[in-house]
Amino acid sequence: MRSLKLSLIPIALALSGLAATAQDASRLRELDREIGREPNSIAARLARAEIRLEMKQPTEAMADCDYILKLRPDDGLGLYCRARVSIALQRLDDALRDLDAGAQKLPRQAHILITRASIHYQQGDYDAAIADLNRALALDERNATALAARGEAYLAKGLTDRAMEDFRLVLAIDRNDLRAKRGLAFAQARVERSRVAAADAPQRTRGLPIEPASPPTAAEPAQQSPPAGGGSQALIEVDPKLLAQVKQDLAKRQFKPAIDLIDAALGQAASHAGLYNLRGTIWQESGNLEKAASDFDRAVALLPQYPDAHVNRIAARLAWRKTDEATVACQEFLGLYPDLGLPYDMCGRVLIQENKLGEAKAALDNAISKDPRLVIAWVHRGQVGLRAKDYDGALNDFSHAIELDGKADAAYAGRGRVFLAKADEKRAIIELRKSLSINRTNWTAATALQALQVVKVLAQLGQIKKN
């Protein structure tokens, strides 16, 4: 069976854009005759369903899949066949149920795991996607499709170094793999953007945003982040010479020298919360989330009225998928600053990760009521609406974020995703391109546009690339 070699962005996007070829039409006629002679031929019906998918005939393809499952209700390939048609029809929950059953029937079929990972990715469950891709790679460690897909999932989680490793492994297998080339280019651009941000900003940092495509950014404007208090500023500010050297090391991705410098400084000032916060950001940038979380905890313990450290300790646990710990840290932050919007926004981010969309919206409503100009809270509430399929509400929130900040690339990417969900491709492309014009490392916008471009290219070529 032929399959598409595409990004994890919805397989249905590609399936819906394929043009029939003369070869496909000829092969379809052959299969019609074969099935006419032998109606119960499973292989022929699977092949015909595949071609009908290519010819944008999902209803006809579903008839063959259903026939197979009528003959053999537990047939793993029949379940996979029906799942692919469901994906083409955007019935992702139905597809996921069939893929779950198919994976149990055919546990050593990597293509089933990779397809299921694509749905998890689309639904924002990157850990589930990575788990399926790890299983696929355990079956075939040189599966370039699974490696590239896992790289994209790592990139979506903000684990840039791991993503780059996977993209490089793909290129070691096939140096012309366009998917890996694009992924590696975006990962490298993200590293460069982080380097520039570190050079331009003071030691204050924000954690990873809930929108996985959006890279780490500098702290929000002062009115959105509560002051730490004048008497405690000496425990936050880092010596400018030390900070400059650390930035140079980070620009070269030399984490150990940077850590060594801060360790030496802590030897002289063991109670300096700012040094722990800075070291935590380095650990997080290097991918060591456990040590990052520990340092942010230490910074908060030394100076409870240290808002950036609170934000960072919550964000580190979100990246680490330690949601229970993030919840506790969020409640502590909220207890210190109950009248400000930022703690409610952080709690909303935690609830989004738990997929508690109703509670997340309530928290973000509070954030916005406390601080109507907190741009990121409007973006996060828009993401909740998008997940809940409240497209009009999501569009309003993303648009309001843009009114507050015309450079809010995550809001433009969010609007693009809304228009994609509403099948308004033209407006989606405009929004996604605007997001990338502001931030070329916005992974949501980049991969959505990439998928749309692949569809158009395949439609023009009238053929499918074989794995």
C-alpha positions as a LaTeX table, in Angstrom:
\begin{tabular}{lrrr}
\hline
Residue & $x$ (\AA) & $y$ (\AA) & $z$ (\AA) \\
\hline
Met1 & 0.00 & 0.00 & 0.00 \\
Arg2 & 1.34 & 3.43 & $-0.94$ \\
Ser3 & 1.48 & 6.13 & 1.67 \\
Leu4 & 2.15 & 9.86 & 1.83 \\
Lys5 & 5.45 & 11.14 & 3.15 \\
Leu6 & 4.16 & 14.30 & 4.82 \\
Ser7 & 4.41 & 16.40 & 7.92 \\
Leu8 & 2.37 & 15.42 & 10.96 \\
Ile9 & 0.06 & 18.33 & 10.16 \\
Pro10 & $-3.23$ & 16.65 & 9.23 \\
Ile11 & $-2.86$ & 13.83 & 6.75 \\
Ala12 & $-6.31$ & 14.80 & 5.52 \\
Leu13 & $-4.88$ & 18.02 & 4.10 \\
Ala14 & $-2.77$ & 16.00 & 1.71 \\
Leu15 & $-5.37$ & 13.35 & 0.96 \\
Ser16 & $-7.95$ & 15.97 & 0.01 \\
Gly17 & $-5.69$ & 17.68 & $-2.51$ \\
Leu18 & $-4.50$ & 14.80 & $-4.66$ \\
Ala19 & $-5.43$ & 14.67 & $-8.34$ \\
Ala20 & $-6.19$ & 11.38 & $-10.07$ \\
Thr21 & $-3.68$ & 10.21 & $-12.68$ \\
Ala22 & $-4.29$ & 8.15 & $-15.79$ \\
Gln23 & $-2.32$ & 5.35 & $-14.17$ \\
Asp24 & $-4.59$ & 5.42 & $-11.12$ \\
Ala25 & $-7.69$ & 5.36 & $-13.28$ \\
Ser26 & $-6.36$ & 2.38 & $-15.23$ \\
Arg27 & $-5.45$ & 0.53 & $-12.07$ \\
Leu28 & $-8.88$ & 1.29 & $-10.60$ \\
Arg29 & $-10.57$ & $-0.30$ & $-13.61$ \\
Glu30 & $-8.42$ & $-3.40$ & $-13.17$ \\
Leu31 & $-9.36$ & $-3.64$ & $-9.51$ \\
Asp32 & $-13.05$ & $-3.18$ & $-10.33$ \\
Arg33 & $-12.85$ & $-6.17$ & $-12.67$ \\
Glu34 & $-10.89$ & $-8.21$ & $-10.12$ \\
Ile35 & $-13.37$ & $-7.48$ & $-7.33$ \\
Gly36 & $-16.22$ & $-8.26$ & $-9.72$ \\
Arg37 & $-14.73$ & $-11.74$ & $-10.17$ \\
Glu38 & $-13.79$ & $-12.16$ & $-6.48$ \\
Pro39 & $-15.85$ & $-9.81$ & $-4.25$ \\
Asn40 & $-14.20$ & $-11.02$ & $-1.03$ \\
Ser41 & $-10.63$ & $-10.23$ & $-2.08$ \\
Ile42 & $-9.23$ & $-8.27$ & 0.89 \\
Ala43 & $-6.05$ & $-7.24$ & $-0.95$ \\
Ala44 & $-7.95$ & $-5.90$ & $-3.94$ \\
Arg45 & $-10.38$ & $-3.92$ & $-1.79$ \\
Leu46 & $-7.52$ & $-2.42$ & 0.24 \\
Ala47 & $-5.76$ & $-1.38$ & $-2.96$ \\
Arg48 & $-8.96$ & 0.08 & $-4.42$ \\
Ala49 & $-9.67$ & 2.03 & $-1.23$ \\
Glu50 & $-6.17$ & 3.49 & $-1.40$ \\
Ile51 & $-6.59$ & 4.63 & $-5.00$ \\
Arg52 & $-10.00$ & 6.09 & $-4.24$ \\
Leu53 & $-8.46$ & 8.10 & $-1.45$ \\
Glu54 & $-5.90$ & 9.41 & $-3.93$ \\
Met55 & $-8.72$ & 10.33 & $-6.31$ \\
Lys56 & $-10.55$ & 12.28 & $-3.56$ \\
Gln57 & $-13.33$ & 9.71 & $-3.29$ \\
Pro58 & $-13.40$ & 9.03 & 0.47 \\
Thr59 & $-17.03$ & 7.87 & 0.53 \\
Glu60 & $-16.31$ & 5.19 & $-2.08$ \\
Ala61 & $-13.13$ & 4.24 & $-0.24$ \\
Met62 & $-15.08$ & 3.87 & 3.00 \\
Ala63 & $-17.39$ & 1.35 & 1.29 \\
Asp64 & $-14.43$ & $-0.94$ & 0.63 \\
Cys65 & $-13.10$ & $-0.53$ & 4.19 \\
Asp66 & $-16.51$ & $-1.31$ & 5.64 \\
Tyr67 & $-16.86$ & $-4.36$ & 3.39 \\
Ile68 & $-13.54$ & $-5.69$ & 4.67 \\
Leu69 & $-14.62$ & $-5.19$ & 8.27 \\
Lys70 & $-17.95$ & $-6.86$ & 7.55 \\
Leu71 & $-16.04$ & $-9.91$ & 6.36 \\
Arg72 & $-13.45$ & $-9.70$ & 9.15 \\
Pro73 & $-14.64$ & $-7.43$ & 12.00 \\
Asp74 & $-11.26$ & $-7.45$ & 13.73 \\
Asp75 & $-9.02$ & $-7.14$ & 10.68 \\
Gly76 & $-6.16$ & $-4.79$ & 11.57 \\
Leu77 & $-5.62$ & $-3.56$ & 8.02 \\
Gly78 & $-9.36$ & $-3.03$ & 7.62 \\
Leu79 & $-9.33$ & $-0.85$ & 10.73 \\
Tyr80 & $-6.35$ & 1.06 & 9.38 \\
Cys81 & $-8.13$ & 1.47 & 6.04 \\
Arg82 & $-11.21$ & 2.94 & 7.71 \\
Ala83 & $-9.06$ & 5.18 & 9.93 \\
Arg84 & $-7.36$ & 6.73 & 6.92 \\
Val85 & $-10.70$ & 7.48 & 5.33 \\
Ser86 & $-11.91$ & 9.00 & 8.60 \\
Ile87 & $-8.83$ & 11.23 & 8.60 \\
Ala88 & $-9.65$ & 12.33 & 5.05 \\
Leu89 & $-13.16$ & 13.20 & 6.27 \\
Gln90 & $-11.75$ & 15.00 & 9.34 \\
Arg91 & $-13.38$ & 12.51 & 11.71 \\
Leu92 & $-10.33$ & 12.31 & 13.91 \\
Asp93 & $-11.96$ & 10.76 & 16.98 \\
Asp94 & $-13.33$ & 7.91 & 14.84 \\
Ala95 & $-9.91$ & 7.48 & 13.25 \\
Leu96 & $-8.21$ & 7.37 & 16.63 \\
Arg97 & $-10.53$ & 4.62 & 17.88 \\
Asp98 & $-9.82$ & 2.47 & 14.82 \\
Leu99 & $-6.07$ & 3.08 & 15.07 \\
Asp100 & $-6.10$ & 2.10 & 18.75 \\
Ala101 & $-7.77$ & $-1.18$ & 17.83 \\
Gly102 & $-5.55$ & $-1.65$ & 14.79 \\
Ala103 & $-2.39$ & $-1.14$ & 16.83 \\
Gln104 & $-3.51$ & $-3.91$ & 19.18 \\
Lys105 & $-4.17$ & $-6.26$ & 16.26 \\
Leu106 & $-0.98$ & $-5.36$ & 14.41 \\
Pro107 & 1.49 & $-4.19$ & 17.09 \\
Arg108 & 4.49 & $-4.46$ & 14.76 \\
Gln109 & 3.13 & $-2.27$ & 11.96 \\
Ala110 & 5.01 & 1.02 & 12.18 \\
His111 & 2.73 & 2.81 & 9.71 \\
Ile112 & $-0.23$ & 2.43 & 12.07 \\
Leu113 & 1.76 & 3.95 & 14.92 \\
Ile114 & 3.00 & 6.81 & 12.74 \\
Thr115 & $-0.52$ & 7.59 & 11.54 \\
Arg116 & $-1.85$ & 7.57 & 15.10 \\
Ala117 & 1.00 & 9.88 & 16.12 \\
Ser118 & $-0.15$ & 12.33 & 13.43 \\
Ile119 & $-3.54$ & 12.63 & 15.11 \\
His120 & $-2.01$ & 13.05 & 18.58 \\
Tyr121 & 0.22 & 15.78 & 17.13 \\
Gln122 & $-2.72$ & 17.57 & 15.55 \\
Gln123 & $-4.63$ & 17.43 & 18.84 \\
Gly124 & $-1.67$ & 18.90 & 20.72 \\
Asp125 & $-0.79$ & 15.74 & 22.67 \\
Tyr126 & 2.89 & 15.73 & 21.79 \\
Asp127 & 3.90 & 13.22 & 24.45 \\
Ala128 & 1.47 & 10.65 & 23.06 \\
Ala129 & 2.78 & 11.34 & 19.56 \\
Ile130 & 6.38 & 10.85 & 20.70 \\
Ala131 & 5.45 & 7.62 & 22.50 \\
Asp132 & 3.97 & 6.18 & 19.29 \\
Leu133 & 6.95 & 7.31 & 17.24 \\
Asn134 & 9.35 & 5.75 & 19.75 \\
Arg135 & 7.48 & 2.46 & 19.32 \\
Ala136 & 7.70 & 2.78 & 15.55 \\
Leu137 & 11.45 & 3.45 & 15.77 \\
Ala138 & 11.90 & 0.44 & 18.05 \\
Leu139 & 10.57 & $-1.61$ & 15.12 \\
Asp140 & 12.73 & 0.22 & 12.56 \\
Glu141 & 15.37 & 2.60 & 13.89 \\
Arg142 & 16.07 & 3.94 & 10.39 \\
Asn143 & 12.48 & 4.88 & 9.62 \\
Ala144 & 13.04 & 8.39 & 8.30 \\
Thr145 & 9.34 & 9.29 & 8.42 \\
Ala146 & 9.13 & 8.44 & 12.13 \\
Leu147 & 12.38 & 10.25 & 12.90 \\
Ala148 & 11.28 & 13.43 & 11.12 \\
Ala149 & 7.89 & 13.27 & 12.80 \\
Arg150 & 9.48 & 12.87 & 16.21 \\
Gly151 & 11.75 & 15.82 & 15.48 \\
Glu152 & 8.69 & 17.93 & 14.76 \\
Ala153 & 7.03 & 16.81 & 17.99 \\
Tyr154 & 10.17 & 17.66 & 19.98 \\
Leu155 & 10.29 & 21.04 & 18.29 \\
Ala156 & 6.65 & 21.64 & 19.19 \\
Lys157 & 7.50 & 20.90 & 22.85 \\
Gly158 & 10.41 & 23.35 & 22.77 \\
Leu159 & 13.04 & 20.57 & 22.96 \\
Thr160 & 15.12 & 22.06 & 20.19 \\
Asp161 & 18.31 & 20.05 & 20.72 \\
Arg162 & 16.47 & 16.73 & 20.55 \\
Ala163 & 14.61 & 17.89 & 17.46 \\
Met164 & 17.88 & 18.78 & 15.74 \\
Glu165 & 19.31 & 15.35 & 16.55 \\
Asp166 & 16.36 & 13.63 & 14.86 \\
Phe167 & 16.46 & 15.85 & 11.79 \\
Arg168 & 20.20 & 15.18 & 11.43 \\
Leu169 & 19.60 & 11.43 & 11.71 \\
Val170 & 17.09 & 11.69 & 8.87 \\
Leu171 & 19.59 & 13.57 & 6.73 \\
Ala172 & 22.21 & 10.91 & 7.47 \\
Ile173 & 19.77 & 8.41 & 5.95 \\
Asp174 & 18.67 & 10.66 & 3.09 \\
Arg175 & 20.56 & 13.89 & 2.68 \\
Asn176 & 17.88 & 15.22 & 0.32 \\
Asp177 & 14.95 & 14.77 & 2.70 \\
Leu178 & 13.13 & 18.12 & 2.43 \\
Arg179 & 11.10 & 17.60 & 5.57 \\
Ala180 & 14.21 & 17.16 & 7.70 \\
Lys181 & 15.93 & 20.07 & 5.99 \\
Arg182 & 13.03 & 22.36 & 6.79 \\
Gly183 & 12.79 & 21.11 & 10.36 \\
Leu184 & 16.51 & 21.58 & 10.95 \\
Ala185 & 16.41 & 25.07 & 9.46 \\
Phe186 & 13.57 & 26.12 & 11.78 \\
Ala187 & 15.31 & 24.58 & 14.79 \\
Gln188 & 18.53 & 26.44 & 14.00 \\
Ala189 & 16.58 & 29.66 & 13.50 \\
Arg190 & 14.97 & 29.17 & 16.90 \\
Val191 & 18.39 & 28.73 & 18.51 \\
Glu192 & 19.61 & 31.89 & 16.83 \\
Arg193 & 16.54 & 33.81 & 17.96 \\
Ser194 & 17.07 & 32.65 & 21.53 \\
Arg195 & 20.70 & 33.74 & 21.31 \\
Val196 & 19.73 & 37.20 & 20.08 \\
Ala197 & 17.04 & 37.51 & 22.75 \\
Ala198 & 19.54 & 36.52 & 25.45 \\
Ala199 & 21.96 & 39.15 & 24.20 \\
Asp200 & 19.34 & 41.88 & 24.08 \\
Ala201 & 17.40 & 41.18 & 27.27 \\
Pro202 & 18.40 & 41.36 & 30.94 \\
Gln203 & 18.59 & 38.22 & 33.03 \\
Arg204 & 14.81 & 38.20 & 33.44 \\
Thr205 & 13.20 & 35.47 & 31.34 \\
Arg206 & 9.83 & 33.96 & 30.76 \\
Gly207 & 9.17 & 30.27 & 30.49 \\
Leu208 & 7.97 & 28.39 & 27.43 \\
Pro209 & 4.52 & 29.49 & 26.24 \\
Ile210 & 1.66 & 27.02 & 26.11 \\
Glu211 & 1.49 & 27.46 & 22.34 \\
Pro212 & 4.28 & 25.05 & 21.36 \\
Ala213 & 5.10 & 26.80 & 18.13 \\
Ser214 & 5.93 & 30.08 & 19.80 \\
Pro215 & 9.54 & 30.44 & 20.92 \\
Pro216 & 10.52 & 31.77 & 24.35 \\
Thr217 & 10.15 & 35.53 & 24.54 \\
Ala218 & 11.31 & 38.32 & 26.78 \\
Ala219 & 9.23 & 39.25 & 29.81 \\
Glu220 & 5.91 & 41.01 & 29.28 \\
Pro221 & 5.76 & 44.78 & 29.86 \\
Ala222 & 6.24 & 45.93 & 33.42 \\
Gln223 & 2.52 & 46.37 & 34.17 \\
Gln224 & 2.02 & 42.65 & 33.48 \\
Ser225 & 4.72 & 41.43 & 35.85 \\
Pro226 & 4.54 & 42.44 & 39.53 \\
Pro227 & 7.58 & 44.10 & 41.10 \\
Ala228 & 9.81 & 42.10 & 43.38 \\
Gly229 & 10.29 & 44.94 & 45.84 \\
Gly230 & 13.07 & 47.50 & 46.09 \\
Gly231 & 14.84 & 45.92 & 49.06 \\
Ser232 & 15.17 & 42.58 & 47.30 \\
Gln233 & 16.57 & 43.92 & 44.03 \\
Ala234 & 20.14 & 43.21 & 45.15 \\
Leu235 & 19.23 & 39.51 & 45.35 \\
Ile236 & 18.00 & 39.57 & 41.74 \\
Glu237 & 20.48 & 41.66 & 39.77 \\
Val238 & 23.44 & 39.74 & 38.37 \\
Asp239 & 26.86 & 41.33 & 37.95 \\
Pro240 & 26.92 & 42.82 & 34.39 \\
Lys241 & 30.35 & 41.35 & 33.55 \\
Leu242 & 29.26 & 37.89 & 34.64 \\
Leu243 & 26.01 & 38.22 & 32.73 \\
Ala244 & 27.83 & 39.33 & 29.56 \\
Gln245 & 30.16 & 36.32 & 29.72 \\
Val246 & 27.27 & 33.94 & 30.30 \\
Lys247 & 25.49 & 35.39 & 27.26 \\
Gln248 & 28.58 & 34.82 & 25.14 \\
Asp249 & 28.75 & 31.19 & 26.23 \\
Leu250 & 25.03 & 30.68 & 25.53 \\
Ala251 & 25.42 & 32.23 & 22.08 \\
Lys252 & 27.95 & 29.46 & 21.33 \\
Arg253 & 25.73 & 26.81 & 22.96 \\
Gln254 & 28.51 & 26.24 & 25.52 \\
Phe255 & 26.43 & 25.42 & 28.56 \\
Lys256 & 29.10 & 23.99 & 30.86 \\
Pro257 & 31.31 & 27.12 & 30.94 \\
Ala258 & 28.22 & 29.22 & 31.67 \\
Ile259 & 27.21 & 26.92 & 34.52 \\
Asp260 & 30.75 & 26.94 & 35.90 \\
Leu261 & 30.75 & 30.75 & 35.97 \\
Ile262 & 27.51 & 30.87 & 37.94 \\
Asp263 & 28.66 & 28.11 & 40.29 \\
Ala264 & 31.74 & 30.16 & 41.10 \\
Ala265 & 29.59 & 33.24 & 41.74 \\
Leu266 & 27.28 & 31.24 & 44.02 \\
Gly267 & 30.35 & 30.22 & 46.00 \\
Gln268 & 30.66 & 33.87 & 46.95 \\
Ala269 & 26.91 & 34.61 & 47.25 \\
Ala270 & 25.04 & 31.44 & 48.13 \\
Ser271 & 21.76 & 33.28 & 48.82 \\
His272 & 21.57 & 35.15 & 45.51 \\
Ala273 & 18.17 & 34.28 & 43.99 \\
Gly274 & 18.99 & 35.91 & 40.66 \\
Leu275 & 21.96 & 33.58 & 40.14 \\
Tyr276 & 19.80 & 30.52 & 40.72 \\
Asn277 & 17.18 & 31.87 & 38.34 \\
Leu278 & 19.83 & 32.52 & 35.71 \\
Arg279 & 21.35 & 29.07 & 36.14 \\
Gly280 & 17.88 & 27.57 & 35.84 \\
Thr281 & 17.36 & 29.25 & 32.46 \\
Ile282 & 20.66 & 27.77 & 31.26 \\
Trp283 & 19.69 & 24.29 & 32.41 \\
Gln284 & 16.35 & 24.67 & 30.66 \\
Glu285 & 17.97 & 25.88 & 27.46 \\
Ser286 & 20.27 & 22.83 & 27.56 \\
Gly287 & 17.27 & 20.51 & 27.96 \\
Asn288 & 17.93 & 19.53 & 31.59 \\
Leu289 & 14.48 & 20.36 & 32.94 \\
Glu290 & 14.99 & 18.60 & 36.27 \\
Lys291 & 17.94 & 20.79 & 37.24 \\
Ala292 & 16.17 & 23.86 & 35.82 \\
Ala293 & 13.14 & 23.26 & 38.02 \\
Ser294 & 15.35 & 22.72 & 41.06 \\
Asp295 & 17.14 & 26.04 & 40.53 \\
Phe296 & 13.89 & 27.96 & 40.00 \\
Asp297 & 12.56 & 26.40 & 43.22 \\
Arg298 & 15.67 & 27.57 & 45.04 \\
Ala299 & 15.28 & 31.10 & 43.67 \\
Val300 & 11.68 & 31.25 & 44.91 \\
Ala301 & 12.63 & 29.82 & 48.32 \\
Leu302 & 15.32 & 32.48 & 48.73 \\
Leu303 & 13.08 & 35.30 & 47.52 \\
Pro304 & 9.33 & 34.49 & 47.48 \\
Gln305 & 8.52 & 37.93 & 46.02 \\
Tyr306 & 10.38 & 37.09 & 42.79 \\
Pro307 & 7.76 & 36.92 & 40.01 \\
Asp308 & 10.05 & 35.87 & 37.17 \\
Ala309 & 11.28 & 32.89 & 39.16 \\
His310 & 7.67 & 31.87 & 39.81 \\
Val311 & 6.86 & 32.07 & 36.10 \\
Asn312 & 9.97 & 30.09 & 35.21 \\
Arg313 & 9.40 & 27.32 & 37.76 \\
Ile314 & 5.85 & 26.80 & 36.46 \\
Ala315 & 6.94 & 26.89 & 32.80 \\
Ala316 & 9.77 & 24.42 & 33.44 \\
Arg317 & 7.32 & 21.93 & 34.91 \\
Leu318 & 4.96 & 22.40 & 31.97 \\
Ala319 & 7.82 & 21.59 & 29.60 \\
Trp320 & 8.73 & 18.63 & 31.82 \\
Arg321 & 5.07 & 17.49 & 31.87 \\
Lys322 & 5.03 & 17.64 & 35.68 \\
Thr323 & 1.52 & 19.05 & 35.73 \\
Asp324 & 0.78 & 18.27 & 39.39 \\
Glu325 & 3.89 & 20.14 & 40.49 \\
Ala326 & 3.07 & 23.01 & 38.13 \\
Thr327 & $-0.37$ & 23.26 & 39.75 \\
Val328 & 1.11 & 23.56 & 43.24 \\
Ala329 & 3.61 & 26.19 & 42.06 \\
Cys330 & 0.84 & 28.09 & 40.31 \\
Gln331 & $-1.32$ & 28.21 & 43.43 \\
Glu332 & 1.62 & 29.55 & 45.41 \\
Phe333 & 2.19 & 32.28 & 42.81 \\
Leu334 & $-1.51$ & 33.14 & 42.85 \\
Gly335 & $-1.51$ & 33.34 & 46.65 \\
Leu336 & 1.23 & 35.97 & 46.53 \\
Tyr337 & $-0.36$ & 38.10 & 43.80 \\
Pro338 & $-4.15$ & 37.47 & 43.83 \\
Asp339 & $-4.96$ & 40.85 & 42.29 \\
Leu340 & $-2.76$ & 40.56 & 39.20 \\
Gly341 & $-3.48$ & 38.86 & 35.87 \\
Leu342 & $-0.22$ & 37.00 & 35.26 \\
Pro343 & $-0.68$ & 34.28 & 37.95 \\
Tyr344 & $-4.15$ & 33.49 & 36.58 \\
Asp345 & $-2.68$ & 33.24 & 33.10 \\
Met346 & $-0.06$ & 30.77 & 34.34 \\
Cys347 & $-2.80$ & 28.71 & 36.02 \\
Gly348 & $-4.69$ & 28.76 & 32.74 \\
Arg349 & $-1.63$ & 27.35 & 30.97 \\
Val350 & $-1.43$ & 24.51 & 33.47 \\
Leu351 & $-5.11$ & 23.70 & 32.98 \\
Ile352 & $-4.70$ & 23.72 & 29.20 \\
Gln353 & $-1.98$ & 21.10 & 29.53 \\
Glu354 & $-4.38$ & 19.03 & 31.63 \\
Asn355 & $-7.00$ & 19.51 & 28.88 \\
Lys356 & $-9.39$ & 21.02 & 31.44 \\
Leu357 & $-10.65$ & 23.55 & 28.96 \\
Gly358 & $-13.59$ & 24.87 & 31.00 \\
Glu359 & $-11.41$ & 25.55 & 34.04 \\
Ala360 & $-8.66$ & 26.98 & 31.85 \\
Lys361 & $-11.09$ & 29.44 & 30.31 \\
Ala362 & $-12.29$ & 30.52 & 33.76 \\
Ala363 & $-8.70$ & 31.15 & 34.88 \\
Leu364 & $-7.95$ & 33.12 & 31.72 \\
Asp365 & $-11.18$ & 35.10 & 32.13 \\
Asn366 & $-9.84$ & 36.12 & 35.55 \\
Ala367 & $-6.46$ & 37.02 & 34.07 \\
Ile368 & $-8.10$ & 39.29 & 31.52 \\
Ser369 & $-10.42$ & 40.88 & 34.07 \\
Lys370 & $-7.43$ & 41.65 & 36.30 \\
Asp371 & $-5.31$ & 42.95 & 33.42 \\
Pro372 & $-7.21$ & 43.58 & 30.16 \\
Arg373 & $-3.93$ & 44.43 & 28.42 \\
Leu374 & $-2.24$ & 41.10 & 29.17 \\
Val375 & $-1.76$ & 40.03 & 25.56 \\
Ile376 & $-0.66$ & 36.47 & 26.26 \\
Ala377 & $-3.85$ & 35.77 & 28.24 \\
Trp378 & $-5.96$ & 36.68 & 25.19 \\
Val379 & $-3.80$ & 34.37 & 23.07 \\
His380 & $-4.12$ & 31.50 & 25.54 \\
Arg381 & $-7.89$ & 31.96 & 25.78 \\
Gly382 & $-8.02$ & 31.90 & 22.00 \\
Gln383 & $-6.18$ & 28.58 & 22.06 \\
Val384 & $-8.76$ & 27.21 & 24.48 \\
Gly385 & $-11.54$ & 28.28 & 22.12 \\
Leu386 & $-9.73$ & 26.67 & 19.19 \\
Arg387 & $-9.38$ & 23.37 & 21.03 \\
Ala388 & $-13.03$ & 23.52 & 22.09 \\
Lys389 & $-14.02$ & 24.26 & 18.45 \\
Asp390 & $-15.48$ & 27.63 & 19.47 \\
Tyr391 & $-14.00$ & 29.19 & 16.37 \\
Asp392 & $-15.79$ & 32.52 & 16.57 \\
Gly393 & $-14.73$ & 33.00 & 20.20 \\
Ala394 & $-11.15$ & 32.00 & 19.38 \\
Leu395 & $-11.06$ & 34.41 & 16.44 \\
Asn396 & $-12.28$ & 37.27 & 18.63 \\
Asp397 & $-9.61$ & 36.58 & 21.27 \\
Phe398 & $-6.76$ & 36.30 & 18.77 \\
Ser399 & $-7.92$ & 39.48 & 17.06 \\
His400 & $-8.06$ & 41.36 & 20.36 \\
Ala401 & $-4.51$ & 40.23 & 21.15 \\
Ile402 & $-3.41$ & 41.69 & 17.83 \\
Glu403 & $-5.19$ & 44.96 & 18.59 \\
Leu404 & $-3.16$ & 45.17 & 21.79 \\
Asp405 & 0.11 & 44.11 & 20.14 \\
Gly406 & 0.46 & 44.15 & 16.38 \\
Lys407 & 3.58 & 41.98 & 16.69 \\
Ala408 & 1.85 & 39.10 & 18.48 \\
Asp409 & 2.93 & 36.35 & 16.08 \\
Ala410 & 1.21 & 33.62 & 18.14 \\
Ala411 & $-2.09$ & 35.46 & 17.71 \\
Tyr412 & $-1.68$ & 35.62 & 13.92 \\
Ala413 & $-0.79$ & 31.91 & 13.89 \\
Gly414 & $-3.87$ & 31.24 & 16.00 \\
Arg415 & $-6.08$ & 33.13 & 13.58 \\
Gly416 & $-4.56$ & 31.14 & 10.74 \\
Arg417 & $-5.43$ & 27.89 & 12.49 \\
Val418 & $-9.00$ & 29.10 & 13.01 \\
Phe419 & $-9.38$ & 29.87 & 9.32 \\
Leu420 & $-7.93$ & 26.45 & 8.45 \\
Ala421 & $-10.49$ & 24.83 & 10.74 \\
Lys422 & $-13.20$ & 26.82 & 8.94 \\
Ala423 & $-11.83$ & 25.71 & 5.54 \\
Asp424 & $-10.96$ & 29.30 & 4.58 \\
Glu425 & $-7.56$ & 28.53 & 3.07 \\
Lys426 & $-6.97$ & 31.94 & 1.50 \\
Arg427 & $-7.37$ & 33.87 & 4.74 \\
Ala428 & $-5.45$ & 31.20 & 6.65 \\
Ile429 & $-2.42$ & 31.65 & 4.39 \\
Ile430 & $-2.48$ & 35.43 & 4.88 \\
Glu431 & $-2.48$ & 35.07 & 8.68 \\
Leu432 & 0.17 & 32.36 & 8.77 \\
Arg433 & 2.48 & 34.36 & 6.53 \\
Lys434 & 2.00 & 37.41 & 8.71 \\
Ser435 & 2.99 & 35.35 & 11.76 \\
Leu436 & 6.18 & 34.21 & 10.03 \\
Ser437 & 6.99 & 37.72 & 8.88 \\
Ile438 & 7.10 & 38.70 & 12.56 \\
Asn439 & 8.76 & 35.54 & 13.84 \\
Arg440 & 10.25 & 33.16 & 11.30 \\
Thr441 & 10.57 & 30.43 & 13.95 \\
Asn442 & 6.84 & 30.20 & 14.69 \\
Trp443 & 6.42 & 26.47 & 14.23 \\
Thr444 & 2.61 & 26.48 & 14.13 \\
Ala445 & 2.56 & 28.87 & 11.19 \\
Ala446 & 5.49 & 27.22 & 9.43 \\
Thr447 & 4.20 & 23.65 & 9.51 \\
Ala448 & 0.65 & 24.65 & 8.58 \\
Leu449 & 1.92 & 26.52 & 5.53 \\
Gln450 & 4.26 & 23.64 & 4.70 \\
Ala451 & 1.34 & 21.19 & 4.66 \\
Leu452 & $-0.70$ & 23.47 & 2.40 \\
Gln453 & 2.24 & 23.82 & 0.01 \\
Val454 & 2.73 & 20.04 & $-0.12$ \\
Val455 & $-0.92$ & 19.60 & $-1.07$ \\
Lys456 & $-0.58$ & 22.04 & $-3.95$ \\
Val457 & 2.64 & 20.49 & $-5.23$ \\
Leu458 & 1.16 & 16.98 & $-5.15$ \\
Ala459 & $-1.96$ & 18.18 & $-6.89$ \\
Gln460 & 0.15 & 19.73 & $-9.64$ \\
Leu461 & 2.32 & 16.64 & $-10.03$ \\
Gly462 & $-0.67$ & 14.33 & $-9.87$ \\
Gln463 & 1.33 & 11.68 & $-8.08$ \\
Ile464 & 2.23 & 10.38 & $-4.64$ \\
Lys465 & 5.75 & 9.96 & $-3.37$ \\
Lys466 & 6.46 & 6.45 & $-2.21$ \\
Asn467 & 8.23 & 5.87 & 1.09 \\
\hline
\end{tabular}
